[in-house]
Amino acid sequence: MISKIAWRNIWRNPLRSVVLVTTIIIGIVGFWLMMAFSRGLVDSMIDSIINLHAGHLQISADGYYQDPSTNLYLTRPQQEQAQTQLSMLKTKKGKTRVAHSAPIVSVQGMVSSSETSLGVMIHGVQPDQERQVTEIADRIVEGKYLNSGQNVVIGKRLADQLKVEVSDKIVLITNSLNGEINSGAFRVGGIYRVGSSDFEKSFVYLTITEVQQLAGYQDQQITAISVQLSNDKYLAEVVQELRKNLPADGGYGTASWKDQNPIGKTYEESMSMSSGIIIGITFVAVALGLLNIFLMVIYERIHEFGVMMANGIRPSKIRQMLVLEGLFLGLIGTACGTVISVAVIGHFAYHGLDLSAFSEGLSTFGVGSVIKFTLSLTDFLTVIICVQGVALLSALYPAIKASRFKVVDAINFE
């Protein structure tokens, strides 16, 4: 009975109900858009780190990431043992965890052209295997990816700084294992673009054989094994098991992308925290807005409540009726807000939000100029529950206040 009355009361004053529902819709759409954008931003940065740098994790010689010098490397027996462990960790409970792995020789060096010289990281890779771990091969915008010749792949920003194009000659310089300074001349075979200016000017790619010869490594020596997982959710457990089975006293070091990129990890945590703060502030603002509107509604209906109590309806029933009105309005607003949010977020999840105007600033964090919105089912449910809670709490205080009016005062209220 009370629920029917509450439902009818909503439509007695359509304008008032529309204002309340619109407030809820604006709140819920705003919450989801902020969450989807912030998650998309963080995911873009993480994807950039994982898919461009060196996969989810790397197995290297112990101490390599603390001091990436050329005298730290994995021997052939160490590589075989590491690959054996990766094979054992590949699947668990029928689910694939380790997707791909690839050897890499990475050394610090200099690159020179006829115009200038710059410091870079020189990566030696197995082209076919590296394609399965990173996306550099898919980001070539000029020329071709690595082949068996003396070709080098460089970033677009580095090419601009060196003022070179495809087929131009550059010189790479690095320290060898015996302490000598070695150099080699290479032709630019390809130029890649990833959207991160820092990355593009810092990393150059050659075949692993070329870098081994340049840095004085033997054919069987590498600096690390890059590992790509099927999903980032397996990262912590795989790293833990590798560190247990490939201990530091055995000459191994296992570093996740978070260990290799502490700035990225910090940015991920700070973004999640700041997003939570912003969303919390927005929830409070919406709650105060709804509370204010509900109080105005209550004072507009004081005479109505007096008549109801004079006809024998208990104050508790009036309180229940008003809470139900808040619940119904919350459900309507949530339903409408969900439909709008799904449509908008779905559009930006597929097409992405073009932020080309801010590409320079975004590239500093390794984020592309197009952000694809991301939202999980947990995010949806969290917001729905919170909005319903806000709607109920906003209606509760006015409902309690309305149930305490004196009958005579309420009837005579103007």
C-alpha positions as CSV (number, residue, x, y, z in Angstrom):
1,M,0.0,0.0,0.0
2,I,2.7,2.5,1.1
3,S,4.9,1.6,-1.9
4,K,2.0,2.2,-4.3
5,I,1.4,5.6,-2.7
6,A,5.1,6.4,-2.9
7,W,5.2,5.5,-6.6
8,R,2.2,7.7,-7.4
9,N,3.6,10.6,-5.4
10,I,6.6,10.6,-7.7
11,W,4.4,11.4,-10.7
12,R,2.1,13.9,-9.0
13,N,4.7,16.5,-9.6
14,P,6.7,15.5,-12.7
15,L,8.9,18.6,-12.8
16,R,10.1,18.0,-9.3
17,S,10.8,14.3,-10.0
18,V,12.6,15.2,-13.2
19,V,14.9,17.6,-11.3
20,L,15.8,14.9,-8.8
21,V,16.3,12.2,-11.4
22,T,18.4,14.6,-13.5
23,T,20.7,15.3,-10.5
24,I,21.2,11.5,-10.0
25,I,21.8,11.0,-13.7
26,I,24.4,13.8,-13.8
27,G,26.1,12.3,-10.8
28,I,26.2,8.7,-12.0
29,V,27.3,9.6,-15.5
30,G,30.0,11.9,-14.1
31,F,31.3,9.2,-11.7
32,W,31.6,6.6,-14.5
33,L,33.2,8.9,-17.0
34,M,35.8,10.0,-14.5
35,M,36.5,6.4,-13.5
36,A,36.6,5.2,-17.1
37,F,38.9,8.0,-18.2
38,S,41.3,7.6,-15.3
39,R,41.5,3.9,-15.7
40,G,42.0,4.2,-19.5
41,L,44.8,6.7,-18.8
42,V,46.5,4.3,-16.4
43,D,46.0,1.3,-18.6
44,S,47.4,3.2,-21.6
45,M,50.6,4.0,-19.6
46,I,50.9,0.4,-18.3
47,D,50.4,-1.1,-21.8
48,S,53.0,1.3,-23.1
49,I,55.5,0.1,-20.5
50,I,54.7,-3.6,-21.0
51,N,54.3,-3.7,-24.8
52,L,57.1,-1.4,-25.7
53,H,59.8,-1.8,-23.2
54,A,60.4,-5.5,-22.5
55,G,57.2,-7.4,-21.5
56,H,55.7,-8.0,-18.1
57,L,59.0,-9.0,-16.5
58,Q,62.7,-9.8,-17.3
59,I,65.1,-12.5,-16.0
60,S,68.6,-11.2,-15.9
61,A,71.9,-11.6,-14.1
62,D,71.7,-10.7,-10.5
63,G,72.3,-6.9,-10.0
64,Y,71.9,-6.0,-13.6
65,Y,69.0,-3.6,-13.0
66,Q,70.9,-1.9,-10.1
67,D,73.9,-1.5,-12.4
68,P,73.3,-2.3,-16.1
69,S,76.9,-2.7,-17.0
70,T,78.2,-4.9,-19.8
71,N,80.0,-7.4,-17.5
72,L,76.7,-8.7,-16.1
73,Y,75.1,-11.4,-18.4
74,L,73.4,-14.7,-18.4
75,T,75.4,-17.7,-19.5
76,R,74.0,-20.5,-21.7
77,P,73.3,-22.9,-18.8
78,Q,71.6,-20.1,-16.9
79,Q,69.4,-19.4,-19.9
80,E,68.4,-23.0,-20.3
81,Q,67.5,-23.3,-16.6
82,A,65.4,-20.1,-16.9
83,Q,63.6,-21.4,-19.9
84,T,62.9,-24.6,-18.1
85,Q,61.3,-22.7,-15.2
86,L,59.3,-20.6,-17.6
87,S,58.0,-23.8,-19.3
88,M,57.0,-25.2,-15.9
89,L,55.1,-21.9,-15.1
90,K,53.5,-21.7,-18.5
91,T,50.2,-23.1,-17.4
92,K,48.4,-23.4,-14.1
93,K,45.0,-25.1,-13.6
94,G,44.5,-25.1,-17.3
95,K,45.1,-21.4,-17.8
96,T,48.1,-20.0,-19.7
97,R,50.2,-17.6,-17.7
98,V,53.4,-17.3,-19.6
99,A,52.7,-16.4,-23.2
100,H,56.1,-15.7,-24.8
101,S,59.7,-15.0,-24.0
102,A,62.6,-13.6,-26.0
103,P,66.4,-13.1,-25.4
104,I,67.8,-9.6,-25.3
105,V,71.2,-8.0,-25.1
106,S,70.9,-4.4,-23.8
107,V,73.8,-2.1,-23.4
108,Q,74.3,1.7,-22.8
109,G,76.0,3.6,-25.6
110,M,76.1,6.6,-27.9
111,V,74.7,7.2,-31.4
112,S,76.3,9.6,-33.8
113,S,75.3,11.2,-37.1
114,S,77.0,13.9,-39.1
115,E,75.0,16.4,-37.0
116,T,75.2,15.3,-33.4
117,S,75.8,12.6,-30.8
118,L,73.3,11.4,-28.2
119,G,73.2,8.8,-25.4
120,V,70.9,5.8,-26.0
121,M,70.1,2.2,-24.9
122,I,71.1,-0.3,-27.6
123,H,68.8,-3.3,-27.7
124,G,69.8,-6.5,-29.5
125,V,66.9,-8.7,-30.2
126,Q,65.8,-11.8,-32.1
127,P,63.4,-10.2,-34.5
128,D,60.9,-13.1,-34.8
129,Q,60.8,-13.7,-31.0
130,E,60.8,-10.0,-30.2
131,R,57.6,-9.5,-32.2
132,Q,55.8,-11.7,-29.7
133,V,57.0,-9.7,-26.7
134,T,56.9,-6.1,-27.7
135,E,55.1,-4.0,-30.4
136,I,58.0,-2.2,-31.9
137,A,57.7,-4.1,-35.1
138,D,54.1,-3.0,-35.4
139,R,55.0,0.7,-34.9
140,I,57.3,1.1,-37.9
141,V,56.3,4.2,-39.8
142,E,59.2,4.4,-42.3
143,G,61.3,1.6,-43.7
144,K,61.2,-1.9,-42.4
145,Y,61.8,-3.8,-39.2
146,L,65.1,-5.6,-38.5
147,N,66.6,-8.1,-40.9
148,S,69.9,-10.0,-41.1
149,G,71.9,-7.0,-42.5
150,Q,73.6,-4.2,-40.6
151,N,70.4,-2.2,-40.2
152,V,69.2,-0.4,-37.1
153,V,65.7,0.7,-36.1
154,I,65.4,4.0,-34.3
155,G,62.6,6.2,-32.9
156,K,61.1,9.1,-34.8
157,R,62.2,11.7,-32.3
158,L,65.8,10.4,-32.3
159,A,65.8,10.4,-36.2
160,D,64.7,14.1,-36.0
161,Q,67.4,15.0,-33.5
162,L,70.1,13.2,-35.5
163,K,68.6,14.6,-38.8
164,V,68.7,11.2,-40.5
165,E,66.3,9.2,-42.7
166,V,65.9,5.6,-43.8
167,S,69.1,4.4,-45.5
168,D,71.3,7.1,-43.8
169,K,74.4,5.9,-41.9
170,I,74.9,6.3,-38.2
171,V,77.6,5.1,-35.8
172,L,76.9,3.3,-32.5
173,I,79.5,3.4,-29.7
174,T,79.6,1.3,-26.5
175,N,81.9,-0.2,-24.0
176,S,82.8,-3.9,-24.6
177,L,83.2,-6.6,-22.0
178,N,87.0,-6.2,-21.9
179,G,86.6,-2.4,-21.2
180,E,87.5,-1.2,-24.7
181,I,85.3,1.3,-26.6
182,N,83.8,-0.3,-29.7
183,S,82.0,1.3,-32.5
184,G,80.1,0.2,-35.6
185,A,78.5,1.9,-38.6
186,F,74.9,0.9,-39.4
187,R,72.3,2.1,-41.8
188,V,68.9,3.2,-40.6
189,G,66.6,0.4,-41.8
190,G,63.4,1.6,-40.1
191,I,61.9,4.3,-37.9
192,Y,59.3,3.7,-35.3
193,R,56.7,6.0,-33.6
194,V,55.1,5.1,-30.3
195,G,53.8,8.5,-29.1
196,S,56.4,8.8,-26.3
197,S,59.1,11.3,-27.1
198,D,61.3,10.0,-24.3
199,F,61.1,6.4,-25.5
200,E,61.6,7.3,-29.2
201,K,64.8,9.2,-28.5
202,S,66.2,6.6,-26.0
203,F,66.0,3.2,-27.6
204,V,67.6,1.8,-30.7
205,Y,67.2,-1.8,-32.0
206,L,69.6,-4.1,-33.8
207,T,69.7,-7.9,-34.2
208,I,71.1,-9.7,-31.2
209,T,74.1,-10.9,-33.1
210,E,75.1,-7.4,-34.1
211,V,75.0,-6.1,-30.5
212,Q,76.9,-9.1,-29.2
213,Q,79.7,-8.4,-31.6
214,L,79.6,-4.7,-30.9
215,A,79.8,-5.2,-27.1
216,G,82.1,-8.1,-27.1
217,Y,79.6,-10.8,-26.0
218,Q,80.0,-14.4,-27.0
219,D,77.2,-15.9,-29.1
220,Q,75.7,-17.6,-26.0
221,Q,75.7,-14.6,-23.7
222,I,72.7,-12.3,-23.2
223,T,71.7,-9.7,-20.6
224,A,68.1,-10.8,-20.1
225,I,65.1,-12.8,-21.1
226,S,62.0,-10.7,-21.7
227,V,58.7,-12.4,-20.7
228,Q,55.2,-11.6,-21.9
229,L,52.3,-12.9,-19.7
230,S,48.8,-13.7,-21.0
231,N,47.4,-11.3,-18.4
232,D,48.9,-8.8,-16.0
233,K,47.0,-10.4,-13.1
234,Y,49.5,-13.3,-13.1
235,L,52.5,-10.9,-12.6
236,A,52.9,-11.1,-8.8
237,E,52.6,-14.9,-8.6
238,V,54.9,-15.6,-11.6
239,V,57.5,-13.2,-10.3
240,Q,57.3,-14.8,-6.8
241,E,57.7,-18.3,-8.2
242,L,60.6,-17.3,-10.5
243,R,62.5,-15.6,-7.6
244,K,62.0,-18.8,-5.5
245,N,63.2,-21.1,-8.3
246,L,65.8,-18.8,-9.8
247,P,67.4,-17.3,-6.6
248,A,69.9,-14.4,-6.5
249,D,72.6,-16.7,-5.1
250,G,72.3,-18.6,-8.3
251,G,73.2,-15.5,-10.2
252,Y,69.6,-14.6,-11.3
253,G,67.6,-11.4,-10.9
254,T,63.9,-11.2,-11.7
255,A,62.3,-7.8,-12.2
256,S,58.7,-7.0,-13.1
257,W,57.8,-3.9,-15.1
258,K,56.9,-2.2,-11.8
259,D,60.5,-2.9,-10.5
260,Q,62.0,-1.6,-13.7
261,N,59.7,1.5,-13.9
262,P,59.1,2.7,-10.3
263,I,57.8,6.0,-11.7
264,G,55.1,4.1,-13.6
265,K,54.1,2.2,-10.5
266,T,53.9,5.4,-8.4
267,Y,51.9,7.1,-11.1
268,E,49.5,4.1,-11.2
269,E,49.0,4.2,-7.4
270,S,48.7,8.0,-7.3
271,M,46.2,8.1,-10.2
272,S,44.0,5.5,-8.4
273,M,44.2,7.5,-5.2
274,S,43.4,10.8,-6.8
275,S,40.6,9.3,-8.7
276,G,39.1,7.9,-5.5
277,I,39.4,11.3,-3.9
278,I,37.7,13.1,-6.8
279,I,34.9,10.6,-7.0
280,G,34.4,10.8,-3.2
281,I,34.2,14.6,-3.4
282,T,31.7,14.3,-6.2
283,F,29.6,11.8,-4.3
284,V,29.4,14.3,-1.3
285,A,28.4,17.1,-3.7
286,V,25.6,15.0,-5.2
287,A,24.5,13.9,-1.8
288,L,24.3,17.5,-0.5
289,G,22.4,18.5,-3.7
290,L,19.9,15.7,-3.2
291,L,19.5,16.5,0.5
292,N,18.8,20.1,-0.3
293,I,16.2,19.2,-2.9
294,F,14.5,16.6,-0.7
295,L,14.3,19.2,2.2
296,M,12.6,21.6,-0.2
297,V,10.2,18.9,-1.3
298,I,9.4,18.2,2.3
299,Y,8.5,21.8,3.2
300,E,6.4,22.0,0.1
301,R,4.3,19.0,1.3
302,I,3.9,19.8,5.0
303,H,0.2,20.4,4.6
304,E,-0.1,17.1,2.8
305,F,1.6,15.2,5.6
306,G,-0.7,16.9,8.2
307,V,-3.8,15.7,6.3
308,M,-2.4,12.2,6.1
309,M,-1.6,12.0,9.8
310,A,-5.1,13.5,10.6
311,N,-6.6,10.5,8.6
312,G,-4.8,8.0,10.9
313,I,-1.6,7.3,8.9
314,R,1.2,6.8,11.4
315,P,4.4,9.0,11.3
316,S,6.4,5.8,10.6
317,K,4.4,5.1,7.5
318,I,5.1,8.7,6.2
319,R,8.8,8.2,6.9
320,Q,8.6,4.8,5.1
321,M,6.8,6.4,2.1
322,L,9.4,9.2,1.7
323,V,12.3,6.8,1.9
324,L,10.6,4.6,-0.8
325,E,10.2,7.7,-2.9
326,G,13.9,8.3,-2.6
327,L,14.6,4.7,-3.5
328,F,12.3,4.8,-6.6
329,L,13.9,8.0,-7.8
330,G,17.3,6.6,-7.2
331,L,16.4,3.5,-9.2
332,I,15.0,5.5,-12.1
333,G,18.1,7.9,-12.1
334,T,20.5,4.9,-11.9
335,A,18.7,3.1,-14.8
336,C,18.8,6.2,-17.0
337,G,22.3,7.1,-16.0
338,T,23.5,3.5,-16.7
339,V,22.0,3.6,-20.2
340,I,23.6,6.9,-21.0
341,S,27.0,5.9,-19.4
342,V,27.1,2.6,-21.3
343,A,26.5,4.4,-24.6
344,V,29.1,7.2,-24.0
345,I,31.8,4.9,-22.4
346,G,31.2,2.3,-25.1
347,H,31.8,4.9,-27.8
348,F,35.1,6.1,-26.2
349,A,36.1,2.5,-25.4
350,Y,35.9,1.7,-29.1
351,H,37.0,4.9,-30.7
352,G,39.0,6.5,-27.9
353,L,39.2,10.1,-26.8
354,D,41.5,12.1,-29.0
355,L,43.8,14.3,-26.9
356,S,46.2,15.2,-29.7
357,A,46.3,18.8,-28.4
358,F,48.0,17.5,-25.2
359,S,50.2,14.8,-26.9
360,E,53.4,16.4,-25.7
361,G,52.5,16.4,-22.1
362,L,51.0,12.9,-22.3
363,S,54.1,11.5,-24.0
364,T,56.1,12.4,-20.9
365,F,54.2,9.7,-19.1
366,G,54.3,7.2,-22.0
367,V,50.7,7.8,-22.7
368,G,49.4,7.9,-26.3
369,S,47.3,10.8,-27.6
370,V,44.1,8.6,-27.9
371,I,42.7,7.3,-24.6
372,K,40.4,4.4,-24.7
373,F,38.0,4.4,-21.7
374,T,38.0,1.3,-19.5
375,L,35.5,0.2,-16.8
376,S,35.1,-3.1,-15.0
377,L,32.0,-4.7,-13.8
378,T,33.2,-4.0,-10.2
379,D,33.3,-0.3,-11.0
380,F,29.8,-0.4,-12.3
381,L,28.4,-2.2,-9.3
382,T,30.3,0.0,-6.9
383,V,28.8,3.2,-8.4
384,I,25.3,1.7,-8.5
385,I,25.4,0.7,-4.9
386,C,26.9,4.0,-3.8
387,V,24.4,6.1,-5.7
388,Q,21.5,4.1,-4.2
389,G,23.0,4.6,-0.8
390,V,23.4,8.3,-1.4
391,A,19.8,8.6,-2.6
392,L,18.5,6.7,0.4
393,L,20.6,8.6,2.9
394,S,19.6,11.9,1.3
395,A,15.9,11.0,1.7
396,L,16.3,9.6,5.2
397,Y,16.9,12.8,7.1
398,P,14.0,14.7,5.5
399,A,11.8,11.7,6.0
400,I,12.5,11.6,9.7
401,K,12.0,15.3,9.9
402,A,8.6,15.1,8.1
403,S,7.4,12.3,10.4
404,R,7.9,14.5,13.5
405,F,5.6,17.3,12.4
406,K,2.6,18.0,14.7
407,V,-0.7,17.3,13.0
408,V,-2.3,20.7,13.8
409,D,0.9,22.7,12.8
410,A,1.2,20.7,9.6
411,I,-2.4,21.2,8.5
412,N,-2.3,24.9,9.2
413,F,1.2,25.3,7.6
414,E,1.2,27.7,4.6
